[in-house]
Amino acid sequence: MSVYPTGSFENELQRRIYEYVERNGAVTLAELARSIEVDGGHSDSKPARSGAYTESVPPTEDELQSCLETLQAEGYLTDIDGKFRIALSATTADLECDEGVIVIRPAREEDRAGIVETMRTVAEDETYVVAETVAMELDRESALVRANEARSRIVFVAILVPEPDEGAETDSSDERTEPPETDGDVVGWLHIDAPTLPPLRHTAELTVGVDPQYRRRGIGSALLEYGLEWASDAGYQKCYQNVPATNDVALAFLEAHGWQRDGEHEGQYCLDGEFVDEIMLATWPDAE
């Protein structure tokens, strides 16, 4: 229940390439060529007391390209706009609205600023504490999506792609074969954070939010359905999240979608000088 390819790397170079991309989020071929090194065997330097020195050298162009092709073929990495990224087994989903088309898809590094801004907008009323916590984490980390031996963090995003103006000229030379999914504003997100420790790896913490200006359009419901379907396919059996008892909107939204109250932590938050209970909610995707 992790997108991290535990034990499945064919060689050390594949592992180093994957881990470099995972740490940095989106990297070019040139950056990989500059940054990745492999054991080049014994050097001519004087050996250390504990043994012979070894020399680290860059892989050859053919070695690097071969490993990248294998990692892409096996579904671990993907190349988008000339940058290698962690690949997620997820398609896009479209939702029509008055302003245009809402595209729901796996988040990319280029979405980071919009996601953080939307999270902080949602958290402004202090009733969605976890949104601000996640925003702070995403703002300081080097990669939006993480998939390593310790944890998996997956982010999905809702992008508003405006309808083109009527009568606007189109460039017949444009060879784009896919919709311009990055040419829009972030209006919502869904965040999945999961440990890989064996006793907990069947669980994942899920948070979802929509910019207040774009609520009541079905975006939150679409994001939640999309994320739970992905979590179920990925093998997560229980999804949970905790919200302050004062967040009536979130509680009503989740309960309307079948989430159950698991319990509460008394006085878990101090909001506006008052102690507020934390409500724990959970759902079992496979049971739906």
C-alpha positions as CSV (number, residue, x, y, z in Angstrom):
1,M,0.0,0.0,0.0
2,S,2.6,2.5,-1.1
3,V,3.6,3.8,-4.6
4,Y,7.2,3.3,-3.5
5,P,8.7,0.3,-5.5
6,T,10.1,-1.5,-2.5
7,G,12.5,-4.2,-3.5
8,S,11.8,-3.9,-7.2
9,F,14.8,-1.9,-8.5
10,E,16.9,-3.9,-10.9
11,N,20.1,-2.1,-10.0
12,E,21.6,0.7,-7.9
13,L,21.4,3.3,-10.6
14,Q,17.6,2.8,-10.9
15,R,17.3,3.3,-7.2
16,R,19.4,6.5,-7.1
17,I,17.4,8.0,-10.0
18,Y,14.1,7.2,-8.4
19,E,15.1,8.6,-5.0
20,Y,16.5,11.8,-6.6
21,V,13.3,12.5,-8.5
22,E,11.2,11.6,-5.4
23,R,13.2,14.1,-3.2
24,N,13.1,16.9,-5.7
25,G,9.7,16.6,-7.3
26,A,10.4,17.4,-11.0
27,V,13.8,17.2,-12.6
28,T,15.2,17.4,-16.1
29,L,17.4,14.9,-17.8
30,A,20.3,17.4,-17.7
31,E,19.9,17.7,-13.9
32,L,19.9,14.0,-13.4
33,A,23.0,13.7,-15.6
34,R,24.8,16.3,-13.4
35,S,23.6,14.9,-10.0
36,I,23.6,11.1,-10.2
37,E,26.8,9.2,-9.6
38,V,27.5,5.5,-9.4
39,D,30.4,3.4,-8.1
40,G,33.1,3.5,-10.8
41,G,35.3,0.9,-9.1
42,H,38.7,1.2,-7.4
43,S,40.5,4.5,-7.8
44,D,44.2,5.1,-8.1
45,S,44.2,6.9,-4.8
46,K,45.9,5.5,-1.7
47,P,43.5,3.0,0.0
48,A,41.9,3.9,3.3
49,R,42.7,1.8,6.4
50,S,39.4,0.1,6.2
51,G,39.8,-0.9,2.5
52,A,40.3,0.4,-1.0
53,Y,39.0,3.8,-2.2
54,T,36.2,3.7,-4.8
55,E,35.5,6.4,-7.2
56,S,32.0,7.8,-7.9
57,V,31.4,8.7,-11.6
58,P,28.4,9.9,-13.6
59,P,26.6,7.2,-15.5
60,T,26.9,7.1,-19.2
61,E,24.2,8.6,-21.3
62,D,23.1,5.2,-22.4
63,E,23.0,3.9,-18.9
64,L,20.9,6.8,-17.7
65,Q,18.5,6.6,-20.6
66,S,18.1,2.9,-20.2
67,C,17.2,3.2,-16.5
68,L,14.8,6.0,-17.1
69,E,13.0,4.0,-19.8
70,T,12.7,1.1,-17.5
71,L,11.4,3.2,-14.6
72,Q,8.8,4.8,-16.9
73,A,7.8,1.4,-18.5
74,E,7.2,0.0,-15.0
75,G,5.1,2.9,-13.9
76,Y,7.4,4.5,-11.3
77,L,8.3,7.7,-13.2
78,T,6.7,9.8,-15.9
79,D,7.9,12.6,-18.2
80,I,5.7,15.7,-18.3
81,D,6.8,18.8,-20.1
82,G,10.4,17.5,-20.2
83,K,10.6,16.8,-16.4
84,F,10.7,13.5,-14.7
85,R,8.2,13.0,-11.8
86,I,6.7,10.3,-9.6
87,A,4.1,8.5,-11.7
88,L,0.6,8.0,-10.1
89,S,-1.9,5.6,-11.5
90,A,-4.7,8.0,-11.9
91,T,-6.6,9.5,-14.8
92,T,-8.2,13.0,-15.0
93,A,-11.8,13.8,-14.3
94,D,-13.8,16.7,-15.7
95,L,-16.7,18.6,-14.0
96,E,-18.6,21.3,-15.9
97,C,-19.5,24.5,-14.2
98,D,-20.6,28.0,-15.2
99,E,-17.0,29.4,-15.2
100,G,-15.6,26.6,-17.4
101,V,-14.3,23.1,-16.8
102,I,-13.0,21.8,-13.5
103,V,-10.2,19.3,-14.2
104,I,-9.3,16.9,-11.3
105,R,-5.9,15.2,-11.7
106,P,-2.7,14.4,-9.8
107,A,-1.0,17.6,-8.6
108,R,2.3,18.7,-10.2
109,E,5.1,20.8,-8.8
110,E,3.9,23.7,-10.8
111,D,0.6,23.6,-8.8
112,R,2.3,24.0,-5.4
113,A,1.8,27.8,-5.0
114,G,-1.8,27.6,-6.0
115,I,-2.5,24.6,-3.6
116,V,-0.8,26.3,-0.7
117,E,-2.7,29.6,-1.3
118,T,-6.0,27.7,-1.5
119,M,-5.3,25.8,1.7
120,R,-4.5,29.0,3.5
121,T,-7.7,30.6,2.2
122,V,-9.8,27.7,3.4
123,A,-8.0,27.8,6.8
124,E,-8.5,31.5,7.4
125,D,-11.5,31.0,9.6
126,E,-9.5,28.8,11.9
127,T,-11.9,25.9,11.7
128,Y,-9.8,23.7,9.4
129,V,-6.6,23.5,11.3
130,V,-5.1,20.6,9.4
131,A,-5.3,22.6,6.1
132,E,-2.9,25.2,7.5
133,T,-0.6,22.5,8.9
134,V,-0.4,20.8,5.5
135,A,0.1,24.1,3.8
136,M,3.1,24.9,6.0
137,E,4.5,21.5,5.3
138,L,4.1,21.7,1.5
139,D,5.6,25.2,1.5
140,R,8.9,24.1,3.0
141,E,9.4,20.7,1.5
142,S,11.3,20.1,-1.7
143,A,8.7,17.9,-3.3
144,L,4.9,18.0,-3.4
145,V,4.4,14.2,-3.9
146,R,6.4,11.9,-1.7
147,A,6.7,8.1,-2.1
148,N,9.5,6.6,-0.1
149,E,10.1,3.8,2.4
150,A,8.8,6.0,5.3
151,R,5.6,7.6,3.9
152,S,3.5,8.3,0.9
153,R,2.0,11.7,0.3
154,I,-0.3,12.1,-2.7
155,V,-2.0,15.4,-3.7
156,F,-4.8,15.7,-6.2
157,V,-5.9,19.1,-7.5
158,A,-9.0,20.7,-9.0
159,I,-8.1,23.2,-11.7
160,L,-10.5,25.7,-13.3
161,V,-9.9,25.8,-17.0
162,P,-11.9,28.8,-18.3
163,E,-14.0,28.4,-21.4
164,P,-12.4,30.1,-24.4
165,D,-13.9,33.4,-25.4
166,E,-16.4,33.1,-28.3
167,G,-14.9,34.2,-31.5
168,A,-11.3,33.9,-30.2
169,E,-8.9,32.9,-32.9
170,T,-7.1,29.6,-32.5
171,D,-3.6,28.8,-33.6
172,S,-3.8,26.1,-36.2
173,S,-0.2,25.3,-35.7
174,D,-0.9,24.3,-32.0
175,E,-0.1,20.6,-31.9
176,R,-1.3,20.1,-28.3
177,T,-3.1,16.7,-28.1
178,E,-4.2,17.1,-24.5
179,P,-6.3,19.8,-22.8
180,P,-4.3,22.7,-21.2
181,E,-4.7,21.2,-17.7
182,T,-2.1,23.6,-16.2
183,D,-3.6,26.7,-17.7
184,G,-6.0,27.6,-15.0
185,D,-6.4,28.4,-11.3
186,V,-6.3,25.9,-8.4
187,V,-9.8,25.9,-6.8
188,G,-9.5,22.8,-4.6
189,W,-7.3,20.0,-3.4
190,L,-7.3,16.5,-1.9
191,H,-4.3,15.4,0.2
192,I,-3.6,11.8,1.2
193,D,-0.9,11.2,3.8
194,A,-0.1,7.6,4.7
195,P,2.6,5.9,6.8
196,T,4.3,2.7,5.6
197,L,4.7,1.1,9.0
198,P,3.1,-2.4,8.8
199,P,0.6,-1.8,11.6
200,L,-0.7,1.4,10.0
201,R,-0.2,0.9,6.3
202,H,-3.8,0.1,5.7
203,T,-4.8,3.6,6.8
204,A,-4.4,7.0,5.2
205,E,-5.3,10.5,6.4
206,L,-7.3,12.4,3.8
207,T,-8.0,16.1,3.7
208,V,-10.0,18.0,1.1
209,G,-10.9,21.6,0.6
210,V,-12.4,24.0,-2.0
211,D,-11.9,27.7,-2.4
212,P,-14.9,29.4,-0.8
213,Q,-15.6,31.3,-4.1
214,Y,-16.2,28.0,-5.9
215,R,-18.2,26.0,-3.4
216,R,-21.7,24.6,-4.1
217,R,-20.6,23.4,-7.5
218,G,-19.9,19.8,-6.6
219,I,-16.2,20.2,-6.6
220,G,-15.7,19.0,-3.1
221,S,-17.8,15.9,-3.7
222,A,-16.0,15.2,-7.0
223,L,-12.6,15.5,-5.3
224,L,-13.7,13.2,-2.4
225,E,-15.0,10.6,-4.7
226,Y,-11.9,10.8,-6.9
227,G,-9.5,10.5,-3.9
228,L,-11.4,7.6,-2.2
229,E,-11.5,5.7,-5.5
230,W,-7.7,6.1,-5.8
231,A,-7.1,5.2,-2.2
232,S,-9.2,2.0,-2.6
233,D,-7.3,1.0,-5.8
234,A,-4.0,1.7,-4.0
235,G,-5.0,-0.7,-1.2
236,Y,-5.9,1.7,1.6
237,Q,-8.7,0.2,3.6
238,K,-9.5,3.0,6.0
239,C,-9.3,6.8,5.4
240,Y,-9.7,9.2,8.3
241,Q,-9.5,12.9,9.2
242,N,-9.9,15.0,12.3
243,V,-11.6,18.4,12.4
244,P,-12.5,20.9,15.2
245,A,-16.0,20.4,16.5
246,T,-16.7,24.0,15.4
247,N,-16.2,23.2,11.7
248,D,-19.9,22.5,11.1
249,V,-19.5,22.7,7.3
250,A,-16.8,20.0,7.2
251,L,-18.6,17.7,9.6
252,A,-21.9,18.0,7.6
253,F,-20.1,17.5,4.3
254,L,-18.2,14.3,5.4
255,E,-21.2,12.8,7.2
256,A,-23.4,13.4,4.1
257,H,-20.9,11.3,2.2
258,G,-21.1,8.4,4.6
259,W,-18.2,9.2,7.0
260,Q,-18.7,8.0,10.5
261,R,-17.6,9.6,13.8
262,D,-14.8,7.5,15.4
263,G,-14.5,9.5,18.6
264,E,-13.2,12.8,19.9
265,H,-10.3,14.5,21.7
266,E,-11.6,16.8,24.3
267,G,-10.1,20.3,24.3
268,Q,-7.7,19.4,21.5
269,Y,-7.6,23.0,20.0
270,C,-7.5,26.4,21.5
271,L,-9.3,28.7,19.0
272,D,-10.0,32.4,19.8
273,G,-9.0,31.7,23.4
274,E,-11.5,28.8,23.8
275,F,-10.8,25.1,24.0
276,V,-12.5,23.1,21.2
277,D,-12.9,19.4,20.9
278,E,-11.5,17.5,17.9
279,I,-13.9,15.1,16.1
280,M,-12.4,12.0,14.5
281,L,-14.1,10.7,11.4
282,A,-13.4,7.7,9.2
283,T,-14.6,5.8,6.1
284,W,-13.8,2.4,4.7
285,P,-13.6,2.9,0.9
286,D,-13.9,-0.8,0.1
287,A,-17.1,-1.1,2.1
288,E,-18.9,1.6,0.1
